[in-house]
Amino acid sequence: MGSAYTPGLTVSSDLVVRRVRRLPIKGQVMVQVGAEVTPETVVAQAQLPGILQTIKLAEKLGVEAKEVSELFQLKIGDQVEKGQTVAETKGFFGFFKSLIVSDFQGTIESISEVTGNVLVREPSIPVDIKAYIRGSIAEVMPEEGAIVETRCAMVQGIFGIGGERTGNIRVATSTPDEILGEGHIRDSDAGKILVGGAGVTFEALQKASKVGAKGIVVGGVKDADLVQFLGYDIGVAITGQEAITLTLMVTEGFGFLAMASRTFELLKTLEGQEASINGATQIRAGVIRPEVIVPHTGVAPAQTIDESAFELKPGAAVRMIREPYFGKLGTVTELPAQLVTLESGTEVRVLRAKLADGSEITVPRANVEIVAGAK
């Protein structure tokens, strides 16, 4: 019988990761293979076309559409400034002239003698894609972007909010079961990524944002505190685009849950080092995990994660990723071979797991992930 494998969260002190940095449209790649980059290095640039605006010239001048081209003072391709005069009527004997000014800045794209409208393309919007992590360029995708590679320590989380940010790590709590409160936040934490224990309070989130912290990594967060901090309820399907000033990553789940000792101890060894954090989360198809990446400065050989680390077998440590046990940790005790029929009528393979409180549960194998990684 073949082995069963399931994805898991990586908690590793030393491995090689690659991150694809791709433009939304075709543009110009600014780096070459082998180039050393920092998180702020721009690896690719593009120009998004500006918004197309309409000047209803015939209507404003009170003339026929076919007369517009004669009265319009610019031509296709000319630049126009906001407030610039673009047309005027001849008036009567030089009097009662009507002046029309542009409400937009941009480039004249078309002049229609059918509609009497002039189209102005506003200035293009520059798009810069940065490296996000410190490392080197492993591959260049012409006109699209590049792949950045780095040897690093990495911790993945189960859920996060907020986008890509960079800062130095400070461990703000003494133990993995201590809650990060307002009193743990310092004025000097501007630009820092703070590591807490079992969770973070709303007051701590608010203060960390106020002092300019870049990120927070904790075991869990209460849903009510998250909603209060964001100002709205959030789904857990896709995150990462929230308009907030810091990035939050939780490693265990919702509520106050002690951070796994292994994770906490690893983050303690990284204190003071530069880290890149991203809260983007997607738990549907094409899973995306929030992460903290800390590039190495040493020369020790990197370790890789063995596929066998993700084998489902008795004794494997797993985390539940669906309700009603979302975020709970357990140990696999049994892998029944027979299919089990759920309330929905679907037949699935299940496993039995022992939770931290000693209780045993039966859940579909698709509802768990293995907690594993290179040491």
PyMOL commands that set and color helices and strands:
alter all, ss='L'
color gray80, all
select helices_A, chain A and resi 57-61+65-71+182-184+187-189+202-211+223-230+261-269+307-310+365-367
alter helices_A, ss='H'
color red, helices_A
select strands_A, chain A and resi 8-9+11-22+28-29+36-37+42-48+52-55+79-80+85-88+99-101+106-111+118-121+125-130+135-141+145-156+159-161+165-171+179-180+192-195+199-200+215-221+238-239+247-254+274-278+281-282+291-295+317-320+329-334+340-341+347-348+350-355+360-364+368-371
alter strands_A, ss='S'
color yellow, strands_A
deselect
rebuild
show_as cartoon
